[in-house]
């Protein structure tokens, strides 16, 4: 049991580093396919970078000294773990091997050092806090320091293991990559009613949409006239022009500094 748990933590840690591939650092179709599989099956719960989402906590953890074989990694993906990771046998052996190949590509040296090094901040965290809860309006959607909205993921621990440039990119280019469960959709019913919200889940028969007031709407496809996929999240896409470089740097500094000594969180408080 303990051995299998440690292996699952190692697997999760390695998956986090797979997102260096989105900048083109890895080679090979299997490695790229591994990233696509993560986005399709894992990111909806654990976030696009594996550090936590709306439905599951961060996958990031300290590196394990264990060195499991390809066969053991394959079994973890296929069979899941006793701690709650679901089995993914349904994606097929070839796709599971692509994920394993992704892990080995990362092990061979494509891991970003920024993920484990403590980032140095150059901005003013106090001014960043004022921007976060004021002009930038980040707190309307994200919880931070025990205050904020609830439709987006918590940012309390967001900056703990991220580099400045990584956080800045997430702010100024938020839909790269776009997590499927964060996409905004507009649905129109057969009776003419319209609803816009975040697509939390869908299958061939149903959609689960969360509106900005936090309510979940469970919709049956046969009751819908149209579903418009926007290909973007609720995150504003104009921060690069709305905020100055100094203001962006101050917000990034606030996220990093606050994550090192997070305050108790009370989700949903304003």
Secondary structure in CASP SS format (residue, H / E / C, confidence):
PFRMAT SS
TARGET T0000
AUTHOR 0000-0000-0000
METHOD secondary structure of the structure
MODEL  1
X C 1.00
X H 1.00
X H 1.00
X H 1.00
X H 1.00
X H 1.00
X H 1.00
X H 1.00
X H 1.00
X H 1.00
X H 1.00
X H 1.00
X H 1.00
X H 1.00
X H 1.00
X H 1.00
X H 1.00
X H 1.00
X H 1.00
X H 1.00
X H 1.00
X H 1.00
X H 1.00
X C 1.00
X C 1.00
X C 1.00
X C 1.00
X C 1.00
X H 1.00
X H 1.00
X H 1.00
X H 1.00
X H 1.00
X H 1.00
X H 1.00
X H 1.00
X H 1.00
X H 1.00
X H 1.00
X H 1.00
X H 1.00
X C 1.00
X H 1.00
X H 1.00
X H 1.00
X H 1.00
X C 1.00
X C 1.00
X C 1.00
X C 1.00
X C 1.00
X C 1.00
X C 1.00
X C 1.00
X C 1.00
X C 1.00
X C 1.00
X C 1.00
X C 1.00
X C 1.00
X C 1.00
X C 1.00
X C 1.00
X C 1.00
X C 1.00
X C 1.00
X C 1.00
X C 1.00
X C 1.00
X H 1.00
X H 1.00
X H 1.00
X H 1.00
X H 1.00
X H 1.00
X H 1.00
X H 1.00
X H 1.00
X H 1.00
X C 1.00
X C 1.00
X C 1.00
X C 1.00
X C 1.00
X C 1.00
X C 1.00
X C 1.00
X C 1.00
X H 1.00
X H 1.00
X H 1.00
X C 1.00
X H 1.00
X H 1.00
X H 1.00
X H 1.00
X H 1.00
X H 1.00
X H 1.00
X H 1.00
X H 1.00
X H 1.00
X H 1.00
X H 1.00
X H 1.00
X H 1.00
X H 1.00
X H 1.00
X H 1.00
X H 1.00
X C 1.00
X C 1.00
X H 1.00
X H 1.00
X H 1.00
X C 1.00
X C 1.00
X C 1.00
X C 1.00
X C 1.00
X C 1.00
X C 1.00
X C 1.00
X C 1.00
X H 1.00
X H 1.00
X H 1.00
X H 1.00
X H 1.00
X H 1.00
X H 1.00
X H 1.00
X H 1.00
X C 1.00
X C 1.00
X C 1.00
X C 1.00
X H 1.00
X H 1.00
X H 1.00
X C 1.00
X C 1.00
X E 1.00
X E 1.00
X C 1.00
X C 1.00
X E 1.00
X E 1.00
X C 1.00
X C 1.00
X C 1.00
X C 1.00
X C 1.00
X C 1.00
X C 1.00
X C 1.00
X C 1.00
X C 1.00
X C 1.00
X C 1.00
X C 1.00
X C 1.00
X C 1.00
X H 1.00
X H 1.00
X H 1.00
X H 1.00
X H 1.00
X H 1.00
X H 1.00
X H 1.00
X H 1.00
X C 1.00
X C 1.00
X C 1.00
X C 1.00
X C 1.00
X C 1.00
X C 1.00
X H 1.00
X H 1.00
X H 1.00
X C 1.00
X E 1.00
X E 1.00
X E 1.00
X E 1.00
X E 1.00
X E 1.00
X C 1.00
X C 1.00
X C 1.00
X C 1.00
X E 1.00
X E 1.00
X E 1.00
X E 1.00
X E 1.00
X E 1.00
X E 1.00
X E 1.00
X E 1.00
X C 1.00
X C 1.00
X C 1.00
X E 1.00
X E 1.00
X E 1.00
X E 1.00
X E 1.00
X C 1.00
X C 1.00
X C 1.00
X C 1.00
X C 1.00
X E 1.00
X E 1.00
X E 1.00
X E 1.00
X E 1.00
X H 1.00
X H 1.00
X H 1.00
X E 1.00
X E 1.00
X E 1.00
X E 1.00
X E 1.00
X E 1.00
X C 1.00
X C 1.00
X C 1.00
X C 1.00
X C 1.00
X C 1.00
X C 1.00
X C 1.00
X C 1.00
X H 1.00
X H 1.00
X H 1.00
X H 1.00
X C 1.00
X C 1.00
X H 1.00
X H 1.00
X H 1.00
X H 1.00
X H 1.00
X H 1.00
X H 1.00
X H 1.00
X H 1.00
X H 1.00
X H 1.00
X H 1.00
X H 1.00
X H 1.00
X H 1.00
X H 1.00
X C 1.00
X C 1.00
X C 1.00
X C 1.00
X C 1.00
X C 1.00
X C 1.00
X C 1.00
X C 1.00
X C 1.00
END
